[in-house]
Amino acid sequence: MEGIENSYGRLFLKHQLPKEVNHLAKTLKSIVIIKGKVTCQRCHYQITTEARLPSGTYYCRFCLVFGRNQADRPLYYIPPHPFPIANYLQWKGILTPYQESISNQLVKNVHAKKPTLVHAVTGAGKTEMIYGAIAAVVNAGGWVCLASPRVDVCIELANRLKAAFSCRVTLLHADSEAYQRSPIIVATTHQLLTFYKAFDLLIIDEVDAFPFVNNHQLQYAAQQAAKEGASSIVLTATSTKELEEQVKSGELEKLTLARRFHDNPLILPKFIRSFGLLKKFTVKNFLELLLNLSVSKGKQDVHC
């Protein structure tokens, strides 16, 4: 039964498919022609004419680390299965009014299947603000994936979600332990290539970070990993031109928070020209004067 349980929503090559799920498996063409280009169905990489086996069969080099996907062998996937309905959220923290406003809107947007961008400064409490949206899905038996381009971020997120939710939280990256299906998956964006139409809610943290940003294959993987019509949330502290264009076109609703968790407004730097003062002071004496003044007032300065 464990082989069946852990196969729901996953994408396999033939040799990766557990025997006990053969009767459940559906097939997908591994490599197709799209607009005249030979294209991998797992990662959407456009395959060059050089990427062929001795037999002449095309294969994909981009996603080779997950097993060789080649044109003469189909991909296999197992449709997802719902989880038990329960109240999994056990976090007892209190959100600030600003955080709560975004949290409530995220829950509404998840129910409405409205893609959302949360643009909030570092330290704003983005993780806590998505707890409500995650709970809205997993409490109803749905499946949530929180993905990030960075392994260290995934590890931190998994630890925080394990403390906030009573259900199992699975961490998935290249060096993680054996995969165990659970209502909440925390994964690197590369691992999304191993899922197919699986998640009811897909959240991508640090959507602006390498290697996800400007990476067509990983962005395609995110689309393929979510169910058709699934809810989606992207999180960032530094929005991109592409994201802002999606907001402008109505593809994304943007929620912004420019305050950290302690609810104080951001300190905005002031630029002061001080070239004339250097005629009266040496650079060393001038910097000592400024630094002593800052320390006496309990402030932080950056001098260039």
C-alpha positions in Angstrom: 0.0 0.0 0.0 2.9 2.4 0.7 4.0 2.1 -2.9 0.5 3.1 -4.1 0.2 5.9 -1.5 3.5 7.5 -2.5 2.8 7.3 -6.2 -0.3 9.5 -6.3 0.4 12.7 -8.3 3.9 11.6 -9.3 5.5 11.4 -12.8 7.5 8.2 -13.6 9.6 6.5 -16.2 8.7 2.9 -16.8 11.5 1.5 -14.6 10.6 3.9 -11.7 6.9 2.8 -11.6 6.1 0.6 -8.6 4.6 -2.7 -9.8 1.6 -2.4 -7.5 0.4 0.8 -9.3 0.6 -0.5 -12.9 -3.2 -0.8 -13.0 -3.6 2.8 -11.9 -1.0 4.4 -14.2 -1.9 6.6 -17.1 0.6 7.3 -19.9 1.8 10.6 -21.4 3.9 11.0 -24.5 7.4 11.6 -23.4 8.6 13.8 -26.3 6.4 15.7 -28.7 6.7 18.2 -31.6 5.6 21.7 -30.6 5.7 24.4 -33.3 8.2 22.3 -35.2 10.5 21.8 -32.2 11.2 18.5 -30.5 10.1 19.1 -27.0 10.4 17.1 -23.7 7.0 16.6 -22.0 8.5 16.5 -18.6 10.4 19.8 -18.6 9.5 21.4 -21.9 13.1 21.7 -23.0 13.6 22.0 -26.7 15.8 19.1 -27.7 18.6 19.6 -30.2 19.3 17.2 -33.1 22.5 16.1 -31.3 20.6 14.8 -28.3 20.0 11.3 -29.7 20.9 7.8 -28.7 22.9 5.5 -31.0 19.5 4.2 -32.3 18.6 7.7 -33.3 16.0 8.1 -30.6 15.7 11.6 -29.1 16.2 12.1 -25.3 16.2 15.1 -23.0 19.4 16.3 -21.4 17.9 19.0 -19.2 16.0 16.7 -16.9 18.4 13.7 -17.2 19.1 13.7 -13.4 15.5 12.4 -12.9 16.1 9.5 -15.3 16.4 9.5 -19.1 13.3 10.6 -20.8 13.4 9.3 -24.4 11.0 9.5 -27.3 10.3 5.7 -27.6 9.1 5.3 -24.0 6.1 7.0 -22.5 5.9 8.8 -19.2 3.6 7.4 -16.5 1.6 9.2 -13.9 -0.9 8.3 -11.1 -3.8 10.7 -10.6 -3.8 12.3 -7.1 -5.9 11.1 -4.3 -7.6 13.2 -1.6 -6.4 13.3 2.0 -8.6 12.9 5.1 -10.6 16.0 6.0 -9.4 17.5 9.4 -8.4 20.7 11.1 -4.6 20.6 10.8 -3.6 24.1 11.7 -2.3 24.3 15.2 -0.4 27.6 15.1 -1.6 30.0 17.8 0.4 33.1 16.8 -1.2 36.5 16.3 -0.9 38.4 13.0 -0.6 42.1 12.9 -3.6 43.9 11.2 -1.6 44.3 8.0 -0.6 40.7 8.0 -4.1 39.6 8.8 -5.5 41.6 5.9 -3.3 39.9 3.4 -3.9 36.5 5.0 -7.7 36.9 4.7 -7.4 38.0 1.1 -5.2 35.0 0.3 -7.8 32.7 1.7 -10.5 34.4 -0.5 -8.2 34.2 -3.6 -7.5 30.5 -3.0 -11.2 29.8 -2.9 -11.7 31.9 -6.0 -8.7 30.3 -7.8 -7.2 33.7 -8.3 -3.4 33.7 -8.8 -1.8 36.1 -6.3 1.6 37.8 -5.9 2.6 38.7 -2.3 5.2 41.4 -2.5 6.4 41.9 1.0 9.7 43.0 2.5 12.1 40.6 4.1 10.9 40.1 7.7 7.3 41.0 6.9 6.1 37.5 8.0 5.2 36.1 4.6 5.3 32.5 5.9 2.8 33.2 8.7 0.6 35.0 6.3 0.2 31.9 4.1 -0.9 29.6 6.9 -4.5 30.4 6.5 -4.4 29.7 2.8 -2.7 26.4 3.3 -5.2 25.4 6.0 -8.1 26.3 3.8 -6.8 23.6 1.3 -5.5 20.8 3.5 -8.4 21.0 6.0 -10.7 20.2 3.1 -8.6 17.2 2.0 -6.5 19.0 -0.6 -2.8 18.9 -1.4 -0.4 21.8 -1.0 3.1 22.3 -2.2 5.4 25.1 -1.0 8.4 25.3 -3.4 11.5 27.4 -3.4 14.6 27.6 -5.6 16.9 27.3 -2.6 17.5 24.2 -0.5 18.2 26.2 2.7 15.0 28.0 2.4 13.1 24.8 1.9 14.6 23.3 5.1 13.7 26.4 7.1 10.1 26.4 5.7 9.6 22.7 6.4 10.6 23.1 10.0 8.2 26.0 10.5 5.3 24.3 8.8 5.9 21.1 10.9 5.5 23.3 14.0 2.4 25.1 12.6 0.5 22.0 11.3 -0.4 18.7 12.9 -0.2 16.7 9.6 3.0 15.3 8.2 5.1 17.8 6.2 7.4 16.2 3.6 10.7 17.9 2.7 11.9 17.0 -0.8 15.2 18.0 -2.4 18.1 16.2 -4.0 19.6 14.9 -0.7 16.4 14.5 1.3 15.1 11.3 2.8 12.9 8.9 0.9 9.7 10.6 -0.3 6.6 10.2 1.8 3.3 11.6 0.5 1.7 14.1 2.9 -0.8 16.9 2.7 2.0 19.5 2.7 5.1 19.1 0.5 8.0 21.5 0.8 10.3 21.1 -2.3 12.9 22.7 -4.4 11.5 23.9 -7.7 13.5 21.3 -9.5 11.6 18.6 -7.7 8.4 19.9 -9.3 9.5 18.0 -12.4 8.5 14.8 -10.6 4.9 15.7 -10.1 2.0 15.9 -12.6 -1.3 17.6 -12.1 -1.0 16.9 -8.4 -1.5 20.0 -6.2 -4.6 22.0 -5.3 -2.4 24.9 -4.1 1.1 25.7 -5.3 3.1 28.3 -3.5 6.5 29.5 -4.7 8.6 31.4 -2.3 11.4 33.6 -3.5 10.0 33.4 -7.0 12.6 36.0 -8.1 15.6 33.8 -7.1 18.0 31.8 -9.2 17.6 29.2 -10.7 13.8 29.6 -11.0 13.7 33.2 -12.3 13.9 33.3 -16.1 14.1 29.5 -16.3 11.4 28.3 -18.7 11.8 24.7 -17.8 11.3 25.2 -14.0 8.3 27.5 -14.7 6.8 24.9 -16.9 7.4 22.3 -14.1 5.4 24.5 -11.8 2.5 24.7 -14.2 2.6 20.9 -14.8 2.8 20.1 -11.1 -0.5 21.9 -10.3 -3.9 20.5 -11.1 -5.8 22.3 -13.8 -7.6 25.2 -12.2 -5.5 25.0 -9.1 -4.8 28.0 -6.8 -1.4 29.6 -6.9 0.5 32.1 -4.8 4.0 33.5 -5.4 6.0 35.3 -2.8 8.9 37.8 -3.2 10.6 40.6 -1.4 11.9 41.9 -4.8 9.4 41.8 -7.6 10.5 41.4 -11.2 9.5 43.2 -14.4 7.7 40.0 -15.6 5.7 39.7 -12.4 4.7 43.4 -12.6 3.6 42.9 -16.2 1.4 40.0 -15.1 -0.1 42.2 -12.4 -0.8 45.0 -15.0 -2.4 42.5 -17.4 -4.7 41.1 -14.6 -3.1 37.7 -14.5 -2.0 38.2 -10.9 -3.5 40.1 -8.0 -0.8 41.9 -6.1 -0.8 42.2 -2.3 1.9 44.4 -0.8 3.3 44.8 2.7 6.1 47.2 3.3 6.3 46.6 7.1 8.2 44.0 9.1 6.6 41.7 11.6 7.2 44.2 14.5 4.7 46.5 12.6 7.1 49.5 12.4 7.4 51.2 9.0 10.6 50.7 7.0 13.4 53.1 7.7 14.0 54.9 4.4 17.6 56.1 3.8 18.4 59.7 3.3 21.0 60.8 0.8 23.0 63.8 2.0 25.7 65.4 -0.1 28.7 66.4 2.1 31.5 67.2 -0.3 31.9 70.7 1.1 32.5 69.4 4.6 35.6 67.6 3.5 37.3 71.0 3.1 36.9 71.4 6.9 37.6 67.8 8.0 39.8 65.0 7.0 37.9 61.9 5.8 38.9 60.0 8.9 37.7 62.8 11.3 34.5 63.3 9.3 33.6 59.7 9.5 34.4 59.5 13.2 32.1 62.5 13.8 29.2 60.9 11.9 29.6 57.5 13.4 29.7 58.9 17.0 26.7 61.0 16.2 24.8 57.9 14.9 25.8 55.8 17.9 24.7 58.5 20.4 21.2 58.5 18.7 21.0 54.7 18.4 20.8 54.9 14.6 22.4 53.0 11.7 24.1 54.8 8.9 25.7 53.8 5.6 28.4 56.2 4.4 29.7 55.9 0.8 
